[in-house]
């Protein structure tokens, strides 16, 4: 019987140790899952960072495309400026052509004047030759010579004028040739510029079309990739939030398991302490049992006292005749001696709880005692209280560790139909057990 509490405590201790091992394994698994979750979280964060870098690269491509489009706009402006310069060159060429036409008209007028003067000179030379043929007319000849001299002088003047005009015409011709050369050069340059401009315009338009197509394709690609990246970022953010939630759950589970582990450790320590305390109390109970057996050997042999051990408790039963007179709750002198022996032994038992229970048979209380005990309830309770009061006042036991209970005749151990059974039922039972705090 004494080994049963130790076996129970050992079983509880073993169960606690098994639970501790299981919790430790769960703690290890949870910690591993937590580490895996943290690694997954780090991986997801690195992927998000990579996608953000790719998004920055795409933004840089889009910025470069915008710069290229700006360059194309500048090229368009340059083409417009070239067109304006071409129009200015056309106006300059038209003005030079008009000046050349006017110079050609002036040159033609001077050539006609020169031809007219040459014809007049030829006519006058013919008239002179005719006058020289007429010898009779000396005066006329002199007059004619004078006139001829005048004419010669006029011719010289005309020749000088003609020479000046020839020089002017030559200069005009040179200017005309120069203007013609310049005009040809301008026409050639204009043609070349036009070809270059047309080629440049065609090239720029082709590049503009390609760039516009490329920009549209790039914008579409950027939009598609941005949408895909946004979806991936949203997906990874959702996975990140999920991983964070799982991580939080794992941390909460880990904290809970650590708390449970600490609670089990504390419970294990308490159980170990209770086991040690219980073993000490069992040893004290055993010593008290042996001492009571020795001190109450006579009463036990006379069947006035019965001692039994109930697992962790010690039970001492007194028949009523050894403690109380019939129908009364006053302890007899012999009963006081017996209770003093029991009390002195119980005084050495620490951390104990003493429960005194009074029992009666089923016969009603005699009329002469009913003024004090109206029923067996009052009698059983009064006898239990008398024993508790004796232990407190005479032996010195702590009243906080004792209680008195009356059970009347509702827990019989014998038959109330016989005198012997009723004598067994009239008893006081003292139960000593460990105090539960």
C-alpha positions as a Markdown table, in Angstrom:
| # | Residue | x | y | z |
|---|---|---|---|---|
| 1 | Unk | 0.0 | 0.0 | 0.0 |
| 2 | Unk | 2.8 | 2.4 | 0.8 |
| 3 | Unk | 4.3 | 2.0 | -2.6 |
| 4 | Unk | 1.1 | 3.0 | -4.5 |
| 5 | Unk | 1.6 | 6.8 | -4.0 |
| 6 | Unk | 5.3 | 6.5 | -5.1 |
| 7 | Unk | 4.2 | 4.5 | -8.1 |
| 8 | Unk | 1.6 | 7.1 | -9.0 |
| 9 | Unk | 4.1 | 9.9 | -8.6 |
| 10 | Unk | 6.6 | 8.0 | -10.6 |
| 11 | Unk | 4.1 | 7.5 | -13.3 |
| 12 | Unk | 3.2 | 11.2 | -13.3 |
| 13 | Unk | 6.9 | 12.1 | -13.3 |
| 14 | Unk | 7.5 | 9.7 | -16.3 |
| 15 | Unk | 4.5 | 11.2 | -18.1 |
| 16 | Unk | 5.8 | 14.7 | -17.5 |
| 17 | Unk | 9.2 | 13.7 | -18.8 |
| 18 | Unk | 7.7 | 12.1 | -21.9 |
| 19 | Unk | 5.6 | 15.2 | -22.4 |
| 20 | Unk | 8.7 | 17.3 | -22.0 |
| 21 | Unk | 10.6 | 15.2 | -24.6 |
| 22 | Unk | 7.6 | 15.5 | -27.0 |
| 23 | Unk | 7.4 | 19.2 | -26.5 |
| 24 | Unk | 11.1 | 19.5 | -27.0 |
| 25 | Unk | 10.9 | 17.7 | -30.3 |
| 26 | Unk | 7.9 | 19.8 | -31.3 |
| 27 | Unk | 10.0 | 22.8 | -30.2 |
| 28 | Unk | 12.8 | 21.6 | -32.5 |
| 29 | Unk | 10.5 | 21.1 | -35.4 |
| 30 | Unk | 8.8 | 24.5 | -34.9 |
| 31 | Unk | 12.2 | 26.1 | -34.6 |
| 32 | Unk | 13.3 | 24.4 | -37.9 |
| 33 | Unk | 10.1 | 25.5 | -39.6 |
| 34 | Unk | 10.8 | 29.0 | -38.2 |
| 35 | Unk | 14.3 | 29.0 | -39.7 |
| 36 | Unk | 13.0 | 27.7 | -43.0 |
| 37 | Unk | 10.3 | 30.4 | -43.0 |
| 38 | Unk | 12.9 | 33.1 | -42.3 |
| 39 | Unk | 15.1 | 31.7 | -45.2 |
| 40 | Unk | 12.1 | 31.7 | -47.5 |
| 41 | Unk | 11.3 | 35.3 | -46.4 |
| 42 | Unk | 14.9 | 36.4 | -47.2 |
| 43 | Unk | 14.7 | 34.6 | -50.6 |
| 44 | Unk | 11.4 | 36.4 | -51.4 |
| 45 | Unk | 12.8 | 39.7 | -50.3 |
| 46 | Unk | 15.9 | 39.2 | -52.6 |
| 47 | Unk | 13.6 | 38.3 | -55.6 |
| 48 | Unk | 11.5 | 41.4 | -54.9 |
| 49 | Unk | 14.8 | 43.4 | -54.9 |
| 50 | Unk | 15.8 | 41.8 | -58.3 |
| 51 | Unk | 12.5 | 42.6 | -59.8 |
| 52 | Unk | 12.7 | 46.2 | -58.6 |
| 53 | Unk | 16.2 | 46.4 | -60.2 |
| 54 | Unk | 14.7 | 45.1 | -63.5 |
| 55 | Unk | 11.9 | 47.7 | -63.2 |
| 56 | Unk | 14.5 | 50.4 | -62.7 |
| 57 | Unk | 16.4 | 49.2 | -65.9 |
| 58 | Unk | 13.1 | 49.3 | -67.8 |
| 59 | Unk | 12.5 | 52.8 | -66.5 |
| 60 | Unk | 16.0 | 53.8 | -67.7 |
| 61 | Unk | 15.2 | 52.3 | -71.2 |
| 62 | Unk | 12.0 | 54.3 | -71.3 |
| 63 | Unk | 13.9 | 57.5 | -70.3 |
| 64 | Unk | 16.4 | 56.8 | -73.1 |
| 65 | Unk | 13.6 | 56.3 | -75.5 |
| 66 | Unk | 12.1 | 59.7 | -74.4 |
| 67 | Unk | 15.5 | 61.3 | -75.0 |
| 68 | Unk | 15.7 | 59.7 | -78.4 |
| 69 | Unk | 12.2 | 61.1 | -79.2 |
| 70 | Unk | 13.4 | 64.5 | -78.1 |
| 71 | Unk | 16.4 | 64.2 | -80.4 |
| 72 | Unk | 13.9 | 63.4 | -83.3 |
| 73 | Unk | 11.9 | 66.4 | -82.4 |
| 74 | Unk | 15.1 | 68.5 | -82.6 |
| 75 | Unk | 15.9 | 66.9 | -86.0 |
| 76 | Unk | 12.4 | 67.9 | -87.2 |
| 77 | Unk | 13.1 | 71.5 | -86.1 |
| 78 | Unk | 16.4 | 71.3 | -87.9 |
| 79 | Unk | 14.6 | 70.1 | -91.1 |
| 80 | Unk | 12.2 | 73.0 | -90.7 |
| 81 | Unk | 15.1 | 75.4 | -90.4 |
| 82 | Unk | 16.8 | 73.9 | -93.5 |
| 83 | Unk | 13.5 | 74.4 | -95.4 |
| 84 | Unk | 13.4 | 78.0 | -94.3 |
| 85 | Unk | 17.1 | 78.5 | -95.4 |
| 86 | Unk | 16.3 | 76.8 | -98.8 |
| 87 | Unk | 13.5 | 79.3 | -99.3 |
| 88 | Unk | 15.9 | 82.2 | -98.5 |
| 89 | Unk | 18.4 | 80.7 | -101.0 |
| 90 | Unk | 15.7 | 80.5 | -103.6 |
| 91 | Unk | 14.8 | 84.2 | -103.0 |
| 92 | Unk | 18.6 | 85.1 | -103.3 |
| 93 | Unk | 18.9 | 83.1 | -106.6 |
| 94 | Unk | 15.8 | 84.8 | -108.0 |
| 95 | Unk | 17.2 | 88.2 | -107.1 |
| 96 | Unk | 20.6 | 87.4 | -108.7 |
| 97 | Unk | 18.9 | 86.1 | -111.9 |
| 98 | Unk | 16.9 | 89.4 | -112.1 |
| 99 | Unk | 20.2 | 91.4 | -111.7 |
| 100 | Unk | 21.8 | 89.2 | -114.4 |
| 101 | Unk | 18.8 | 89.8 | -116.8 |
| 102 | Unk | 19.0 | 93.6 | -116.2 |
| 103 | Unk | 22.8 | 93.5 | -116.9 |
| 104 | Unk | 22.2 | 91.5 | -120.1 |
| 105 | Unk | 19.6 | 94.1 | -121.2 |
| 106 | Unk | 22.1 | 97.0 | -120.5 |
| 107 | Unk | 24.8 | 95.1 | -122.4 |
| 108 | Unk | 22.6 | 94.6 | -125.4 |
| 109 | Unk | 21.6 | 98.4 | -125.4 |
| 110 | Unk | 25.4 | 99.4 | -125.3 |
| 111 | Unk | 26.2 | 97.0 | -128.2 |
| 112 | Unk | 23.4 | 98.5 | -130.3 |
| 113 | Unk | 24.8 | 102.1 | -129.5 |
| 114 | Unk | 28.3 | 100.9 | -130.5 |
| 115 | Unk | 27.1 | 99.5 | -133.8 |
| 116 | Unk | 25.2 | 102.8 | -134.6 |
| 117 | Unk | 28.4 | 104.8 | -133.9 |
| 118 | Unk | 30.5 | 102.5 | -136.2 |
| 119 | Unk | 27.9 | 102.9 | -139.0 |
| 120 | Unk | 28.1 | 106.8 | -138.6 |
| 121 | Unk | 32.0 | 106.6 | -138.7 |
| 122 | Unk | 31.9 | 104.5 | -141.9 |
| 123 | Unk | 29.5 | 107.0 | -143.5 |
| 124 | Unk | 31.7 | 109.9 | -142.6 |
| 125 | Unk | 34.8 | 108.2 | -144.0 |
| 126 | Unk | 32.9 | 107.6 | -147.3 |
| 127 | Unk | 32.0 | 111.3 | -147.4 |
| 128 | Unk | 35.6 | 112.3 | -146.8 |
| 129 | Unk | 36.8 | 110.2 | -149.5 |
| 130 | Unk | 34.3 | 111.8 | -151.9 |
| 131 | Unk | 35.4 | 115.3 | -150.8 |
| 132 | Unk | 39.1 | 114.5 | -151.4 |
| 133 | Unk | 38.1 | 113.4 | -155.0 |
| 134 | Unk | 36.7 | 116.9 | -155.6 |
| 135 | Unk | 40.0 | 119.0 | -155.9 |
| 136 | Unk | 38.1 | 122.2 | -156.9 |
| 137 | Unk | 36.6 | 122.5 | -153.7 |
| 138 | Unk | 39.5 | 123.4 | -151.4 |
| 139 | Unk | 37.6 | 125.4 | -148.9 |
| 140 | Unk | 35.1 | 122.7 | -148.8 |
| 141 | Unk | 37.9 | 120.3 | -148.3 |
| 142 | Unk | 39.4 | 122.4 | -145.5 |
| 143 | Unk | 36.0 | 122.7 | -144.1 |
| 144 | Unk | 35.6 | 119.1 | -144.5 |
| 145 | Unk | 39.0 | 118.5 | -143.0 |
| 146 | Unk | 38.1 | 120.7 | -140.1 |
| 147 | Unk | 34.9 | 118.8 | -139.8 |
| 148 | Unk | 36.8 | 115.6 | -140.2 |
| 149 | Unk | 39.1 | 116.6 | -137.4 |
| 150 | Unk | 36.1 | 117.4 | -135.4 |
| 151 | Unk | 34.6 | 114.1 | -136.4 |
| 152 | Unk | 37.9 | 112.4 | -135.7 |
| 153 | Unk | 38.0 | 114.1 | -132.3 |
| 154 | Unk | 34.4 | 113.0 | -131.8 |
| 155 | Unk | 35.4 | 109.6 | -133.1 |
| 156 | Unk | 38.3 | 109.6 | -130.6 |
| 157 | Unk | 36.0 | 110.6 | -127.9 |
| 158 | Unk | 33.5 | 108.0 | -129.1 |
| 159 | Unk | 36.3 | 105.5 | -129.2 |
| 160 | Unk | 37.3 | 106.4 | -125.7 |
| 161 | Unk | 33.7 | 106.3 | -124.7 |
| 162 | Unk | 33.4 | 103.0 | -126.6 |
| 163 | Unk | 36.6 | 101.7 | -125.0 |
| 164 | Unk | 35.2 | 102.7 | -121.6 |
| 165 | Unk | 31.9 | 101.1 | -122.5 |
| 166 | Unk | 33.7 | 98.1 | -123.8 |
| 167 | Unk | 35.6 | 97.9 | -120.5 |
| 168 | Unk | 32.2 | 98.3 | -118.8 |
| 169 | Unk | 30.7 | 95.7 | -121.0 |
| 170 | Unk | 33.7 | 93.4 | -120.3 |
| 171 | Unk | 33.3 | 94.1 | -116.7 |
| 172 | Unk | 29.6 | 93.4 | -117.0 |
| 173 | Unk | 30.5 | 90.2 | -118.9 |
| 174 | Unk | 32.9 | 89.3 | -116.2 |
| 175 | Unk | 30.3 | 90.1 | -113.6 |
| 176 | Unk | 27.8 | 88.1 | -115.7 |
| 177 | Unk | 30.2 | 85.2 | -116.0 |
| 178 | Unk | 30.9 | 85.4 | -112.3 |
| 179 | Unk | 27.2 | 85.7 | -111.5 |
| 180 | Unk | 26.6 | 82.8 | -113.9 |
| 181 | Unk | 29.3 | 80.8 | -112.2 |
| 182 | Unk | 27.9 | 81.7 | -108.8 |
| 183 | Unk | 24.4 | 80.9 | -110.1 |
| 184 | Unk | 25.6 | 77.6 | -111.4 |
| 185 | Unk | 27.4 | 77.0 | -108.1 |
| 186 | Unk | 24.3 | 78.0 | -106.2 |
| 187 | Unk | 22.2 | 75.8 | -108.4 |
| 188 | Unk | 24.6 | 72.9 | -108.0 |
| 189 | Unk | 24.8 | 73.6 | -104.2 |
| 190 | Unk | 21.0 | 74.0 | -104.1 |
| 191 | Unk | 20.6 | 70.8 | -106.0 |
| 192 | Unk | 23.1 | 69.1 | -103.7 |
| 193 | Unk | 21.6 | 70.6 | -100.6 |
| 194 | Unk | 18.2 | 69.6 | -101.9 |
| 195 | Unk | 19.4 | 66.0 | -102.5 |
| 196 | Unk | 21.1 | 66.0 | -99.1 |
| 197 | Unk | 18.1 | 67.6 | -97.5 |
| 198 | Unk | 15.8 | 65.1 | -99.3 |
| 199 | Unk | 18.1 | 62.2 | -98.3 |
| 200 | Unk | 18.3 | 63.6 | -94.7 |
| 201 | Unk | 14.6 | 64.1 | -94.6 |
| 202 | Unk | 14.0 | 60.6 | -95.9 |
| 203 | Unk | 16.6 | 59.2 | -93.5 |
| 204 | Unk | 15.1 | 61.1 | -90.6 |
| 205 | Unk | 11.6 | 60.2 | -91.6 |
| 206 | Unk | 12.7 | 56.6 | -91.9 |
| 207 | Unk | 14.5 | 56.8 | -88.5 |
| 208 | Unk | 11.5 | 58.6 | -87.1 |
| 209 | Unk | 9.1 | 55.9 | -88.3 |
| 210 | Unk | 11.5 | 53.2 | -87.0 |
| 211 | Unk | 11.9 | 55.1 | -83.7 |
| 212 | Unk | 8.2 | 55.7 | -83.4 |
| 213 | Unk | 7.5 | 52.1 | -84.1 |
| 214 | Unk | 10.3 | 51.0 | -81.8 |
| 215 | Unk | 9.1 | 53.5 | -79.1 |
| 216 | Unk | 5.6 | 52.2 | -79.5 |
| 217 | Unk | 6.8 | 48.6 | -79.3 |
| 218 | Unk | 9.1 | 49.6 | -76.4 |
| 219 | Unk | 6.3 | 51.4 | -74.6 |
| 220 | Unk | 4.0 | 48.3 | -75.2 |
| 221 | Unk | 6.8 | 46.0 | -74.0 |
| 222 | Unk | 7.5 | 48.3 | -71.0 |
| 223 | Unk | 3.8 | 48.4 | -70.2 |
| 224 | Unk | 3.6 | 44.6 | -70.5 |
| 225 | Unk | 6.7 | 44.0 | -68.5 |
| 226 | Unk | 5.6 | 46.5 | -66.0 |
| 227 | Unk | 2.2 | 44.8 | -65.7 |
| 228 | Unk | 4.0 | 41.4 | -65.4 |
| 229 | Unk | 6.4 | 42.9 | -62.8 |
| 230 | Unk | 3.6 | 44.5 | -60.9 |
| 231 | Unk | 1.8 | 41.1 | -60.9 |
| 232 | Unk | 4.9 | 39.3 | -59.8 |
| 233 | Unk | 5.6 | 42.0 | -57.2 |
| 234 | Unk | 2.0 | 41.7 | -56.0 |
| 235 | Unk | 2.3 | 37.9 | -56.0 |
| 236 | Unk | 5.6 | 38.0 | -54.1 |
| 237 | Unk | 4.3 | 40.6 | -51.7 |
| 238 | Unk | 1.3 | 38.3 | -51.1 |
| 239 | Unk | 3.7 | 35.4 | -50.6 |
| 240 | Unk | 5.8 | 37.7 | -48.4 |
| 241 | Unk | 2.7 | 38.6 | -46.3 |
| 242 | Unk | 1.7 | 35.0 | -46.1 |
| 243 | Unk | 5.3 | 34.0 | -45.1 |
| 244 | Unk | 5.3 | 36.7 | -42.5 |
| 245 | Unk | 1.9 | 35.5 | -41.2 |
| 246 | Unk | 3.2 | 31.9 | -41.1 |
| 247 | Unk | 6.4 | 33.2 | -39.4 |
| 248 | Unk | 4.3 | 35.1 | -36.9 |
| 249 | Unk | 2.1 | 32.0 | -36.3 |
| 250 | Unk | 5.2 | 29.8 | -36.0 |
| 251 | Unk | 6.7 | 32.3 | -33.5 |
| 252 | Unk | 3.5 | 32.4 | -31.6 |
| 253 | Unk | 3.4 | 28.6 | -31.6 |
| 254 | Unk | 7.0 | 28.5 | -30.5 |
| 255 | Unk | 6.4 | 31.0 | -27.8 |
| 256 | Unk | 3.4 | 29.0 | -26.7 |
| 257 | Unk | 5.4 | 25.8 | -26.7 |
| 258 | Unk | 8.2 | 27.5 | -24.9 |
| 259 | Unk | 5.6 | 28.7 | -22.3 |
| 260 | Unk | 4.2 | 25.1 | -22.1 |
| 261 | Unk | 7.7 | 23.8 | -21.8 |
| 262 | Unk | 8.4 | 26.2 | -18.9 |
| 263 | Unk | 5.1 | 25.3 | -17.3 |
| 264 | Unk | 5.9 | 21.6 | -17.6 |
| 265 | Unk | 9.3 | 22.2 | -16.2 |
| 266 | Unk | 7.8 | 24.0 | -13.3 |
| 267 | Unk | 5.1 | 21.3 | -13.0 |
| 268 | Unk | 7.9 | 18.7 | -13.1 |
| 269 | Unk | 9.8 | 20.5 | -10.4 |
| 270 | Unk | 6.5 | 20.8 | -8.4 |
| 271 | Unk | 5.9 | 17.1 | -8.9 |
| 272 | Unk | 9.4 | 16.2 | -7.8 |
| 273 | Unk | 9.0 | 18.4 | -4.7 |
| 274 | Unk | 5.6 | 16.9 | -4.0 |
| 275 | Unk | 7.0 | 13.4 | -4.5 |
| 276 | Unk | 9.8 | 14.1 | -2.1 |
| 277 | Unk | 7.3 | 15.7 | 0.3 |
| 278 | Unk | 4.9 | 12.8 | -0.1 |
| 279 | Unk | 7.7 | 10.3 | 0.5 |
| 280 | Unk | 8.5 | 12.2 | 3.7 |
| 281 | Unk | 4.9 | 12.3 | 4.7 |
| 282 | Unk | 4.5 | 8.6 | 4.0 |
| 283 | Unk | 7.5 | 7.9 | 6.1 |
| 284 | Unk | 6.0 | 10.0 | 8.8 |
| 285 | Unk | 2.7 | 8.2 | 8.4 |
| 286 | Unk | 4.4 | 4.9 | 8.6 |
| 287 | Unk | 6.2 | 5.9 | 11.8 |
| 288 | Unk | 2.9 | 7.2 | 13.3 |
| 289 | Unk | 1.2 | 4.0 | 12.3 |
| 290 | Unk | 3.9 | 1.9 | 13.9 |
| 291 | Unk | 3.8 | 4.1 | 17.1 |
| 292 | Unk | 0.0 | 4.0 | 17.4 |
| 293 | Unk | 0.1 | 0.2 | 16.9 |
| 294 | Unk | 2.6 | 0.0 | 19.7 |
| 295 | Unk | 0.9 | 2.5 | 22.1 |
| 296 | Unk | -2.6 | 1.2 | 21.5 |
| 297 | Unk | -1.8 | -2.5 | 21.4 |
| 298 | Unk | -4.2 | -3.3 | 24.2 |
| 299 | Unk | -7.1 | -1.3 | 22.8 |
| 300 | Unk | -6.5 | -2.9 | 19.3 |
| 301 | Unk | -6.5 | -6.4 | 20.8 |
| 302 | Unk | -9.8 | -5.5 | 22.6 |
| 303 | Unk | -11.2 | -4.3 | 19.3 |
| 304 | Unk | -11.8 | -0.9 | 20.8 |
| 305 | Unk | -9.5 | 0.7 | 18.2 |
| 306 | Unk | -9.0 | -0.1 | 14.6 |
| 307 | Unk | -6.1 | 1.2 | 12.5 |
| 308 | Unk | -5.9 | 1.0 | 8.7 |
| 309 | Unk | -3.9 | 2.7 | 5.9 |
| 310 | Unk | -5.8 | 4.0 | 2.9 |
| 311 | Unk | -3.2 | 4.8 | 0.2 |
| 312 | Unk | -1.7 | 8.1 | 1.4 |
| 313 | Unk | -4.0 | 8.3 | 4.5 |
| 314 | Unk | -4.0 | 6.8 | 7.9 |
| 315 | Unk | -7.4 | 5.9 | 9.5 |
| 316 | Unk | -8.0 | 5.4 | 13.2 |
| 317 | Unk | -11.5 | 4.2 | 14.4 |
| 318 | Unk | -12.6 | 4.3 | 18.0 |
| 319 | Unk | -15.8 | 2.6 | 19.2 |
| 320 | Unk | -18.0 | 5.0 | 21.1 |
| 321 | Unk | -17.7 | 3.2 | 24.5 |
| 322 | Unk | -14.0 | 4.0 | 24.8 |
| 323 | Unk | -14.5 | 7.7 | 24.2 |
| 324 | Unk | -18.0 | 8.7 | 25.3 |
| 325 | Unk | -20.8 | 7.5 | 27.7 |
| 326 | Unk | -24.0 | 6.4 | 26.1 |
| 327 | Unk | -25.9 | 9.3 | 24.5 |
| 328 | Unk | -23.4 | 11.9 | 25.5 |
| 329 | Unk | -20.6 | 13.9 | 23.9 |
| 330 | Unk | -18.3 | 14.2 | 26.9 |
| 331 | Unk | -15.0 | 12.4 | 26.6 |
| 332 | Unk | -14.3 | 9.8 | 29.3 |
| 333 | Unk | -11.1 | 9.8 | 31.3 |
| 334 | Unk | -10.0 | 6.6 | 29.5 |
| 335 | Unk | -10.8 | 8.2 | 26.2 |
| 336 | Unk | -8.7 | 11.2 | 27.1 |
| 337 | Unk | -5.7 | 9.0 | 27.8 |
| 338 | Unk | -6.1 | 7.2 | 24.4 |
| 339 | Unk | -6.6 | 10.5 | 22.5 |
| 340 | Unk | -3.6 | 12.0 | 24.3 |
| 341 | Unk | -1.4 | 9.2 | 23.0 |
| 342 | Unk | -2.7 | 9.5 | 19.5 |
| 343 | Unk | -2.3 | 13.3 | 19.6 |
| 344 | Unk | 1.3 | 13.2 | 20.8 |
| 345 | Unk | 2.1 | 10.8 | 17.9 |
| 346 | Unk | 0.3 | 13.0 | 15.4 |
| 347 | Unk | 2.2 | 16.1 | 16.7 |
| 348 | Unk | 5.3 | 14.7 | 15.0 |
| 349 | Unk | 3.6 | 14.4 | 11.6 |
| 350 | Unk | 4.2 | 17.6 | 9.6 |
| 351 | Unk | 2.0 | 19.1 | 6.9 |
| 352 | Unk | -1.0 | 17.0 | 7.9 |
| 353 | Unk | -4.7 | 17.4 | 7.7 |
| 354 | Unk | -6.8 | 15.7 | 10.5 |
| 355 | Unk | -10.5 | 15.0 | 9.8 |
| 356 | Unk | -12.6 | 13.7 | 12.7 |
| 357 | Unk | -15.9 | 12.1 | 11.7 |
| 358 | Unk | -18.7 | 11.2 | 14.2 |
| 359 | Unk | -21.1 | 8.2 | 13.4 |
| 360 | Unk | -24.1 | 6.8 | 15.3 |
| 361 | Unk | -26.6 | 4.0 | 14.9 |
| 362 | Unk | -30.1 | 4.5 | 13.6 |
| 363 | Unk | -31.9 | 4.5 | 17.0 |
| 364 | Unk | -33.5 | 7.8 | 17.9 |
| 365 | Unk | -32.1 | 10.0 | 20.7 |
| 366 | Unk | -33.7 | 9.2 | 24.1 |
| 367 | Unk | -36.2 | 11.8 | 25.3 |
| 368 | Unk | -34.1 | 12.8 | 28.3 |
| 369 | Unk | -31.2 | 13.9 | 25.9 |
| 370 | Unk | -33.3 | 15.5 | 23.2 |
| 371 | Unk | -33.0 | 18.9 | 24.8 |
| 372 | Unk | -29.3 | 18.9 | 23.9 |
| 373 | Unk | -29.2 | 16.6 | 20.8 |
| 374 | Unk | -32.5 | 16.7 | 18.9 |
| 375 | Unk | -31.2 | 14.0 | 16.5 |
| 376 | Unk | -28.3 | 11.8 | 15.7 |
| 377 | Unk | -26.9 | 14.6 | 13.5 |
| 378 | Unk | -26.2 | 16.8 | 16.5 |
| 379 | Unk | -24.8 | 13.9 | 18.6 |
| 380 | Unk | -22.4 | 12.8 | 15.8 |
| 381 | Unk | -21.2 | 16.3 | 15.1 |
| 382 | Unk | -20.8 | 17.1 | 18.8 |
| 383 | Unk | -18.6 | 14.1 | 19.5 |
| 384 | Unk | -16.4 | 14.9 | 16.4 |
| 385 | Unk | -16.1 | 18.5 | 17.7 |
| 386 | Unk | -15.3 | 17.3 | 21.2 |
| 387 | Unk | -12.3 | 15.3 | 19.8 |
| 388 | Unk | -11.1 | 18.2 | 17.7 |
| 389 | Unk | -11.3 | 20.6 | 20.7 |
| 390 | Unk | -9.4 | 18.1 | 22.9 |
| 391 | Unk | -6.6 | 17.9 | 20.3 |
| 392 | Unk | -6.4 | 21.7 | 20.1 |
| 393 | Unk | -6.6 | 22.5 | 23.9 |
| 394 | Unk | -5.0 | 19.5 | 25.5 |
| 395 | Unk | -2.5 | 18.2 | 22.9 |
| 396 | Unk | -1.7 | 21.5 | 21.1 |
| 397 | Unk | -2.5 | 20.6 | 17.5 |
| 398 | Unk | -3.0 | 23.4 | 15.1 |
| 399 | Unk | -6.8 | 23.9 | 14.6 |
| 400 | Unk | -6.2 | 25.1 | 11.1 |
| 401 | Unk | -5.2 | 21.6 | 10.2 |
| 402 | Unk | -8.3 | 19.9 | 11.7 |
| 403 | Unk | -12.0 | 19.7 | 10.9 |
| 404 | Unk | -15.0 | 18.1 | 12.6 |
| 405 | Unk | -17.8 | 16.3 | 10.6 |
| 406 | Unk | -21.0 | 14.6 | 11.8 |
| 407 | Unk | -22.5 | 11.9 | 9.6 |
| 408 | Unk | -25.3 | 10.6 | 11.8 |
| 409 | Unk | -26.2 | 7.0 | 10.9 |
| 410 | Unk | -25.9 | 7.4 | 7.1 |
| 411 | Unk | -22.5 | 5.6 | 6.8 |
| 412 | Unk | -22.9 | 2.3 | 8.6 |
| 413 | Unk | -20.2 | -0.4 | 8.7 |
| 414 | Unk | -22.5 | -3.0 | 10.4 |
| 415 | Unk | -26.2 | -3.9 | 10.4 |
| 416 | Unk | -28.4 | -1.7 | 12.6 |
| 417 | Unk | -30.7 | -4.7 | 13.1 |
| 418 | Unk | -28.3 | -6.3 | 15.6 |
| 419 | Unk | -26.8 | -5.0 | 18.8 |
| 420 | Unk | -23.3 | -6.0 | 17.6 |
| 421 | Unk | -23.8 | -4.1 | 14.3 |
| 422 | Unk | -25.2 | -1.0 | 16.0 |
| 423 | Unk | -22.1 | -1.1 | 18.4 |
| 424 | Unk | -19.9 | -1.0 | 15.3 |
| 425 | Unk | -21.8 | 1.9 | 13.8 |
| 426 | Unk | -21.4 | 4.0 | 16.9 |
| 427 | Unk | -17.8 | 5.2 | 16.3 |
| 428 | Unk | -15.5 | 8.1 | 15.8 |
| 429 | Unk | -13.2 | 8.0 | 12.8 |
| 430 | Unk | -9.9 | 10.0 | 12.7 |
| 431 | Unk | -8.5 | 10.3 | 9.2 |
| 432 | Unk | -4.9 | 11.7 | 8.8 |
| 433 | Unk | -3.7 | 12.7 | 5.4 |
| 434 | Unk | -1.3 | 15.2 | 3.7 |
| 435 | Unk | -2.4 | 18.8 | 3.7 |
| 436 | Unk | -3.3 | 20.1 | 0.3 |
| 437 | Unk | -2.3 | 23.7 | -0.2 |
